[in-house]
């Protein structure tokens, strides 16, 4: 659809986004909608969204049909961008989300090259960290997923690697523990070279690895008071042998000074209950997912402790294919995009407060 021929009838939306087709001949029709950016009645731009009705409509028919627009996935997986960052991570941006990837060497002989992976939330961008950068410049690699080879790409750093390893504060865990993130994957931590100052007191502290090779939990830092973490030279060694210079990292106070607890009661309307599973998402003002919860059925209670104060949007995804993320639709496969629900307005999380929200999830329109 939208790729060849011309429609039997077409119209454009009014100011409210409503299509109105008049004077149709009696018969059965497929109902499609297109965000026609170049006004040629065809989908020939990758940024053009489309929508379709599940079943044919019969004319004359005055029924209101609700269509959900979506951007189809790329026809094939491909690498949209491949750049080597100064700290030697190979950043790959993909055309569509991926479950797993592997790099196979084309030019390298000998040695034991391995890659650590660091994914974003939507799994369409990944950092590949090589465990050895010796003679890596210019070498070619085949990028594979489960279907086979996606692309052949070359590892080409454009800037010199910084001499010292850097680290900075990275927020906190859900239980309030402070986090720091290193600029490169961490190989070893020397606790004897690390100290924490709280007011005028210096106390023992320990860094413990968490979910990625670069993030560490600061065990011993108070959640309700300001403190300063001092890393003496050599406190952290990265996988390439680099170490930090003297670093002083300010760790601001935690709850109740700048975070609150959010509790969301997801209840159902008296009508039909949408089937699960579901994914609950908390989005910040920039639209970034900052917290997520997966669950099987409604009703459900979501508890989010230590949320940084601010305005948030609540989103619910009906995860039909149970893959843990929102999936777009496909006209070719006659598959609708997974349905999403948003709570009207924003939820303001205030520092030191327990915020409770009752969200009645209204059944979808027919």
C-alpha positions in Angstrom: 0.0 0.0 0.0 1.0 3.6 -0.7 3.9 2.4 -3.0 2.2 2.0 -6.4 -1.0 3.0 -8.1 -3.4 5.6 -6.9 -6.2 5.4 -4.3 -9.8 5.1 -5.4 -10.7 8.0 -3.1 -8.6 10.4 -1.1 -9.1 13.4 1.2 -7.0 15.5 3.6 -7.6 16.1 7.3 -9.4 19.1 8.7 -8.0 21.2 11.6 -9.0 18.5 14.1 -7.2 15.8 12.2 -10.4 14.2 10.9 -10.7 12.7 7.4 -14.1 12.9 5.7 -14.8 10.9 2.5 -18.0 11.8 0.7 -20.1 10.2 -2.1 -18.4 6.8 -2.1 -19.7 4.1 -4.5 -21.2 1.1 -2.8 -18.5 -1.5 -2.1 -15.7 -2.7 0.2 -12.7 -0.5 0.7 -9.3 -0.7 2.5 -8.9 2.3 4.7 -5.4 3.8 4.8 -3.9 7.1 6.0 -0.6 8.6 5.2 1.5 11.5 6.5 2.2 12.7 2.9 5.1 15.0 3.4 5.8 15.5 -0.4 2.1 15.5 -1.5 2.4 12.7 -4.1 -0.1 10.3 -2.5 2.7 7.7 -2.1 4.8 6.6 0.8 8.3 7.1 -0.5 10.0 8.9 2.4 11.2 7.0 5.4 9.9 9.7 7.8 6.3 9.4 6.5 3.9 7.8 9.1 1.0 5.7 8.1 -2.1 4.0 9.5 -4.7 1.4 8.4 -7.9 -0.1 9.5 -7.8 -3.8 10.4 -10.8 -4.8 8.3 -12.3 -3.5 5.0 -15.0 -0.8 5.4 -18.3 -1.1 3.5 -19.8 1.9 1.8 -22.2 3.5 2.3 -20.9 3.6 5.9 -21.1 6.6 8.2 -19.2 5.0 11.1 -16.3 6.8 12.7 -13.1 4.9 12.4 -10.1 5.6 14.6 -6.7 5.0 13.0 -3.4 4.9 14.9 -0.4 6.4 13.0 3.0 4.8 13.2 6.4 4.9 11.6 7.1 1.5 10.1 10.5 -0.1 11.0 13.3 0.0 8.5 12.9 -2.7 5.9 16.2 -4.2 6.9 18.5 -3.7 9.9 21.4 -1.4 9.1 24.0 0.7 10.8 23.0 4.4 10.5 26.0 5.7 12.3 29.3 4.2 13.5 31.8 6.4 15.4 34.7 5.7 17.7 34.5 8.0 20.7 37.7 9.5 22.3 37.6 6.9 25.1 37.6 4.1 22.4 33.9 3.0 22.7 32.5 2.2 19.2 29.1 3.8 19.1 26.7 2.1 16.7 23.3 3.6 15.9 20.9 1.1 14.3 17.9 1.5 12.1 15.8 -0.7 14.3 16.0 -2.2 17.8 18.2 -5.3 18.2 18.1 -8.2 20.7 21.8 -9.2 20.2 24.8 -8.2 18.2 28.3 -9.6 17.6 31.4 -8.3 15.9 33.5 -10.7 13.9 37.0 -9.7 12.9 38.0 -9.7 9.2 41.6 -8.5 9.4 42.8 -9.4 12.9 45.1 -12.5 13.4 46.0 -13.7 16.8 45.2 -12.3 20.1 42.0 -12.6 22.1 39.8 -9.6 21.2 36.5 -9.3 23.2 33.9 -6.6 23.2 31.8 -5.4 26.2 28.4 -4.0 25.2 26.5 -1.1 26.7 23.0 -0.5 25.3 20.5 2.3 25.6 16.9 1.8 26.8 15.4 1.4 23.4 18.2 -1.0 22.2 18.8 0.9 19.0 22.2 2.3 20.1 25.1 0.4 21.6 28.6 1.1 22.8 31.1 -1.6 21.9 34.2 -1.5 24.2 37.2 -3.5 23.0 39.3 -5.1 25.6 42.5 -4.4 23.6 43.1 -1.4 21.3 46.5 -2.6 20.1 46.7 -2.3 16.2 42.9 -1.9 16.1 42.9 1.3 14.1 41.6 0.6 10.6 40.6 -3.0 11.1 37.4 -4.2 9.6 34.6 -6.1 11.4 31.4 -7.8 10.3 28.5 -6.9 12.4 26.1 -9.8 12.9 22.7 -10.3 14.4 20.6 -13.5 14.6 19.7 -13.2 10.9 23.2 -12.9 9.6 25.6 -10.2 8.6 24.2 -6.6 8.8 27.2 -4.6 7.7 31.0 -4.4 7.4 32.5 -1.5 9.3 36.0 -0.2 10.1 37.2 0.9 13.5 38.8 4.3 13.0 39.4 6.6 16.0 39.5 10.3 15.1 40.9 11.7 18.3 43.6 10.7 20.8 42.5 8.9 23.9 42.5 11.1 27.0 45.5 10.3 29.2 43.6 10.1 32.5 40.5 8.2 33.3 37.6 10.5 34.4 34.7 9.9 36.7 31.6 11.9 37.8 28.5 11.6 39.8 25.7 9.7 38.1 22.6 10.1 40.2 21.5 7.3 42.6 19.9 3.9 42.7 16.2 3.4 43.5 17.2 2.7 47.1 19.0 6.0 47.3 22.6 4.9 47.0 24.9 7.3 45.2 26.4 6.3 41.8 29.5 7.4 39.9 30.3 6.6 36.3 33.8 6.3 34.8 34.7 7.4 31.3 36.0 3.9 30.4 35.2 0.4 31.7 36.7 -0.3 35.1 39.2 -3.1 35.6 40.3 -2.6 39.2 39.4 -0.4 42.2 41.9 0.4 45.0 39.7 1.3 48.0 42.8 2.4 50.0 43.0 5.4 47.6 39.4 6.4 48.1 37.9 8.5 50.9 34.6 10.2 51.7 34.3 13.5 53.5 31.0 14.3 55.3 31.2 17.8 56.8 34.6 17.8 58.5 34.8 14.0 59.0 36.5 11.5 56.7 34.9 8.1 56.7 35.6 4.7 55.0 33.9 4.2 51.6 33.8 1.4 49.1 33.0 1.4 45.3 31.0 -1.6 44.1 30.3 -2.4 40.5 26.6 -2.3 39.4 24.8 -2.8 36.1 27.5 -1.7 33.6 31.3 -1.9 33.5 31.5 1.8 34.0 29.1 2.5 36.9 29.9 2.0 40.6 27.8 2.3 43.7 29.3 4.4 46.5 28.7 2.3 49.6 29.0 4.4 52.7 27.8 7.7 51.3 24.8 9.1 53.2 21.6 9.6 51.2 20.4 12.6 53.3 23.6 14.7 53.5 26.1 16.2 51.2 29.5 14.6 50.9 32.6 14.7 48.7 34.2 11.6 47.3 38.0 11.9 46.8 39.8 9.5 44.4 43.6 9.7 44.7 45.7 8.9 41.7 45.5 5.3 40.8 42.2 4.6 42.7 40.6 3.4 39.5 42.3 1.5 36.7 40.5 1.0 33.4 40.7 -2.0 31.0 43.3 -0.2 28.9 45.6 0.4 31.9 44.7 4.1 32.3 44.2 5.5 35.8 42.6 8.6 37.3 44.4 11.7 38.5 43.1 13.2 41.7 39.3 13.6 41.5 36.9 15.2 43.9 33.3 14.3 43.2 30.5 16.2 45.0 27.7 13.9 46.0 24.6 16.0 46.8 22.1 15.1 49.4 19.5 12.5 48.6 16.0 12.2 49.9 14.3 14.1 51.4 16.2 17.1 50.1 15.8 16.5 46.3 13.8 13.4 45.8 10.3 12.1 46.5 8.5 8.7 46.4 5.9 8.1 43.7 3.1 5.5 43.9 0.8 4.9 41.0 -2.4 2.9 41.3 -3.3 1.6 37.9 -7.0 0.7 37.9 -9.4 -0.3 35.2 -12.5 1.4 33.9 -15.8 -0.4 34.4 -15.7 -1.5 30.8 -13.5 -4.0 29.1 -10.1 -4.6 30.6 -7.2 -4.3 28.1 -5.2 -7.6 28.2 -1.6 -7.6 29.3 1.3 -7.8 29.6 2.1 -4.1 30.2 5.1 -1.8 30.6 4.8 1.2 32.8 7.2 4.1 31.9 8.1 7.3 33.8 9.2 10.0 31.4 11.1 13.2 32.3 10.5 16.7 30.7 12.8 15.7 27.8 10.8 12.6 27.0 13.5 10.2 28.3 12.4 7.1 30.1 13.9 7.3 33.6 12.0 4.4 35.3 10.2 1.4 34.0 8.2 -1.5 35.4 6.8 -4.6 33.6 3.8 -6.5 34.9 1.2 -9.0 33.6 -2.3 -7.7 34.3 -4.4 -4.7 35.5 -5.0 -3.5 38.2 -1.4 -2.9 39.4 0.4 -0.7 41.9 3.7 0.8 40.8 6.1 2.1 43.6 9.0 4.2 42.6 11.2 5.4 45.5 13.7 8.2 45.4 12.5 9.9 42.2 14.3 13.2 41.6 12.0 16.1 42.1 10.4 17.4 38.8 7.6 17.1 36.4 6.9 13.7 34.7 4.7 12.1 32.2 3.2 8.6 32.9 3.0 6.2 30.0 1.6 2.6 29.7 2.5 0.3 26.9 0.3 -2.7 26.0 3.2 -5.1 25.3 1.4 -7.5 23.0 4.4 -9.4 21.8 5.9 -9.5 25.4 9.4 -8.3 24.2 9.8 -5.7 26.9 9.6 -2.6 24.7 7.1 -0.8 22.5 6.8 -2.3 19.0 5.7 -0.4 15.9 3.2 -1.6 13.3 3.6 -3.1 9.9 1.3 -2.6 6.9 2.9 -5.5 5.1 2.2 -7.9 7.9 -1.2 -6.2 8.8 0.1 -5.6 12.4 -1.0 -2.6 14.3 1.5 -0.8 16.6 1.3 -1.7 20.2 -1.2 0.5 22.0 0.0 3.2 24.4 -1.8 5.1 27.1 -0.8 8.4 28.7 -2.1 10.0 31.8 -3.5 13.5 31.0 -1.2 16.3 32.3 2.0 16.0 34.2 2.8 14.5 37.6 4.9 16.7 39.9 7.2 14.9 42.3 8.1 17.2 45.2 11.2 16.8 47.3 10.5 14.9 50.5 6.9 14.1 49.6 5.1 10.8 49.0 3.1 11.4 45.9 0.2 9.1 45.1 -1.6 9.0 41.8 -4.7 7.0 40.8 -4.8 6.4 37.1 -7.9 4.9 35.6 -6.9 3.2 32.4 -9.7 3.7 29.9 -10.4 0.9 27.4 -9.4 1.8 23.8 -11.7 3.2 21.3 -13.1 0.6 18.8 
